[in-house]
Amino acid sequence: SQRAYMLKSVEDMVRTHRDEPYLLLWILGNENDLAQYTHTKAFQQKEAFARFVNEAALLIKKLDKRHPVALCLGGNSYAMFSELSQFVPDVDIFGINLYRDNGFSELWAKVADNYDRPVMLTEFGAGQTQLLDGKLPEVWQAQVHRLAWEDIVRHRAGRQRPGNAIGGF
């Protein structure tokens, strides 16, 4: 019943918003692989989760042929690549929420090698922020964001291999 409820929710969302000019793409999930935040069993039941994601992606594509479908995972996503590559062929973009202080190092190649999709940083920013004298270190955070954005730009198509970065939020 939960699967049916969730698919109905996706269908309603697509029917409601598919013709809006503000729509860029559809994103399924948000860190579903991180049970401590989402209270799901996606990471423990990877194949079932992957098959369900693909079912939702197919539903979206049936209802809206103009917008791509992305999947948004979190820090455990590398451990799900086998299931994604086997059971999720209909997602167009791999999205990940990733907080790192010095760019994304292995991300680009790992996705290219294991789940060949364009990569979108659905969230990014500084790792563990420490207050300095009770204040946010804004200069440091700005530097981390600049380094992250430079890494995204460096890995876009036509630049450093594998050229699979398409942006970030």
C-alpha positions as CSV (number, residue, x, y, z in Angstrom):
1,S,0.0,0.0,0.0
2,Q,2.9,2.4,0.7
3,R,4.4,1.8,-2.8
4,A,1.0,2.5,-4.4
5,Y,0.6,5.6,-2.2
6,M,4.1,6.9,-3.2
7,L,3.5,6.2,-7.0
8,K,0.1,8.0,-6.8
9,S,1.9,11.0,-5.1
10,V,4.5,11.0,-7.9
11,E,1.7,10.9,-10.5
12,D,-0.2,13.7,-8.9
13,M,3.0,15.8,-8.7
14,V,3.8,15.3,-12.3
15,R,0.3,16.0,-13.5
16,T,0.2,19.2,-11.4
17,H,3.6,20.7,-12.4
18,R,4.7,19.2,-15.8
19,D,3.5,22.3,-17.8
20,E,5.0,24.9,-15.5
21,P,7.8,27.0,-17.0
22,Y,9.9,26.9,-13.8
23,L,10.3,23.1,-14.1
24,L,13.8,22.0,-15.0
25,L,13.7,18.3,-14.1
26,W,12.2,15.8,-11.7
27,I,14.3,14.5,-8.7
28,L,13.3,11.3,-7.0
29,G,14.2,11.0,-3.3
30,N,16.6,12.9,-1.1
31,E,19.3,10.9,0.6
32,N,17.1,7.7,0.8
33,D,20.3,5.7,1.3
34,L,20.9,7.5,4.6
35,A,18.4,5.8,7.0
36,Q,19.3,8.0,9.9
37,Y,17.8,11.0,8.1
38,T,15.0,9.4,6.0
39,H,13.9,6.5,8.1
40,T,13.8,4.2,5.1
41,K,15.3,0.8,4.4
42,A,16.6,1.7,1.0
43,F,20.2,1.0,1.9
44,Q,19.3,-2.4,3.5
45,Q,17.1,-3.4,0.6
46,K,19.0,-1.9,-2.3
47,E,17.5,-4.0,-5.1
48,A,13.9,-3.3,-4.0
49,F,14.7,0.4,-3.7
50,A,16.4,0.5,-7.1
51,R,13.5,-1.3,-8.8
52,F,11.0,1.1,-7.2
53,V,13.0,4.1,-8.3
54,N,13.0,2.9,-11.8
55,E,9.3,2.2,-11.6
56,A,8.8,5.8,-10.5
57,A,11.1,7.1,-13.3
58,L,9.1,5.2,-15.9
59,L,5.9,6.6,-14.6
60,I,7.3,10.2,-14.8
61,K,8.5,9.6,-18.3
62,K,5.1,8.3,-19.4
63,L,3.4,11.4,-18.1
64,D,6.1,14.0,-19.1
65,K,8.4,13.4,-22.0
66,R,10.0,16.8,-21.9
67,H,11.9,16.8,-18.5
68,P,14.7,14.5,-17.4
69,V,14.5,12.4,-14.2
70,A,17.2,12.5,-11.6
71,L,17.9,10.4,-8.5
72,C,19.2,12.1,-5.3
73,L,21.3,10.0,-2.9
74,G,23.6,10.9,-0.1
75,G,26.8,9.6,1.3
76,N,26.2,5.8,0.9
77,S,25.5,6.1,-2.8
78,Y,28.7,4.5,-3.9
79,A,27.6,1.3,-2.2
80,M,24.4,1.3,-4.3
81,F,26.1,1.5,-7.7
82,S,25.7,-2.2,-8.5
83,E,22.0,-2.1,-7.9
84,L,21.6,1.3,-9.8
85,S,23.4,0.0,-12.8
86,Q,21.4,-3.2,-12.9
87,F,17.9,-2.0,-12.0
88,V,17.7,1.7,-12.7
89,P,18.3,2.3,-16.4
90,D,15.5,4.9,-16.7
91,V,17.0,7.6,-14.5
92,D,18.8,10.3,-16.6
93,I,20.9,12.1,-14.0
94,F,22.7,10.9,-10.9
95,G,22.2,13.5,-8.1
96,I,24.1,13.4,-4.8
97,N,24.2,15.5,-1.7
98,L,27.9,15.8,-0.8
99,Y,29.7,18.0,1.7
100,R,33.4,18.2,1.2
101,D,36.0,20.9,2.0
102,N,38.3,20.3,-1.0
103,G,36.2,19.4,-4.0
104,F,34.8,16.0,-4.9
105,S,37.9,14.0,-5.9
106,E,36.8,10.5,-6.8
107,L,33.1,11.3,-7.4
108,W,33.3,11.9,-11.2
109,A,35.2,8.8,-12.0
110,K,33.3,6.5,-9.7
111,V,30.0,7.6,-11.3
112,A,31.4,7.3,-14.8
113,D,32.8,3.8,-14.1
114,N,29.8,2.4,-12.2
115,Y,26.6,4.3,-13.2
116,D,27.3,6.2,-16.3
117,R,25.1,9.3,-15.9
118,P,25.7,13.0,-15.8
119,V,26.3,14.1,-12.2
120,M,24.5,16.9,-10.5
121,L,25.5,18.0,-7.0
122,T,22.0,18.3,-5.5
123,E,23.5,19.8,-2.3
124,F,27.1,20.7,-1.7
125,G,29.0,22.8,0.7
126,A,31.5,22.8,3.6
127,G,31.9,19.6,5.6
128,Q,31.8,19.9,9.3
129,T,31.6,23.7,10.0
130,Q,33.2,24.8,13.2
131,L,32.3,28.1,14.9
132,L,35.2,30.4,15.5
133,D,34.7,32.5,18.6
134,G,31.0,31.8,18.3
135,K,30.8,33.0,14.7
136,L,30.6,31.2,11.4
137,P,33.8,31.3,9.4
138,E,32.3,32.9,6.3
139,V,35.6,33.5,4.5
140,W,36.5,29.9,4.9
141,Q,33.0,28.8,3.8
142,A,33.2,31.0,0.7
143,Q,36.6,29.4,-0.2
144,V,35.1,25.9,0.2
145,H,32.2,26.8,-2.1
146,R,34.5,28.4,-4.6
147,L,36.7,25.2,-4.7
148,A,33.6,23.0,-5.0
149,W,32.3,25.1,-7.9
150,E,35.7,25.1,-9.6
151,D,35.7,21.3,-9.3
152,I,32.3,21.1,-10.9
153,V,33.3,23.4,-13.8
154,R,36.6,21.5,-14.2
155,H,34.7,18.2,-14.7
156,R,32.0,19.4,-17.1
157,A,31.7,18.1,-20.7
158,G,34.7,19.0,-22.8
159,R,37.0,19.6,-19.9
160,Q,38.7,17.2,-17.4
161,R,37.7,13.6,-17.8
162,P,35.3,12.1,-17.4
163,G,33.4,15.3,-18.2
164,N,30.1,14.3,-16.5
165,A,29.5,17.3,-14.2
166,I,26.3,19.2,-15.1
167,G,26.1,21.6,-12.1
168,G,25.2,21.9,-8.5
169,F,23.0,23.6,-5.9
